[in-house]
Amino acid sequence: MLKKRDVQDAPVLFDLMSDPEVFPYVRHKAYSSDEFYFLTKQTMEAEENGELISRTIVDEYFNPIGTINLFDIENKAGFLATWIGKPYFGKGYNKLAKDAFFEELFYHHDIDAIFIKIRRTNVRSLRAILKIPFVMYGNESYPEVFEKINPQEELVYDLYVITKENYFSHLETVTEGEEAM
């Protein structure tokens, strides 16, 4: 479902990212295949330096279909950014990718919190975030982060957070429920 970023996937990912229904919501935009290739190389180098964690989302045939990333890692926390190509919308890949990524972040990396900023006009992402049972609304509980993502007076983004504690509590509850059955 996830694999380390690879420059060989750049042409396919660029084509998927270029779709008008995907492009506005991509954090690191590229306007050409060459630029996307360069951004992919930069992303891989930044991961080697511990600045971010980035994975390519693949389908069941290992075709690249999008990316999932944890950016701006600081104090054991970072910002989640995910995009999936339009042909793969609504097929469950987003949930599968997030589940695998959260497991990797909390079990194999020293991450305590995952912040998600969502543009208030991005209905697709708002619907997706509300499907995650262990996500919390973070505007009030993390005011300094909320102010950082909304530096102007106009509020553009809402903040959500997934903490390691909530993630593990949810897994524990699910496991207990399965055992009870």
PyMOL commands that set and color helices and strands:
alter all, ss='L'
color gray80, all
select helices_A, chain A and resi 7-17+23-25+33-48+86-88+93-108+123-129+143-149+164-180
alter helices_A, ss='H'
color red, helices_A
select strands_A, chain A and resi 2-4+53-58+64-74+77-84+113-119+136-137+157-163
alter strands_A, ss='S'
color yellow, strands_A
deselect
rebuild
show_as cartoon
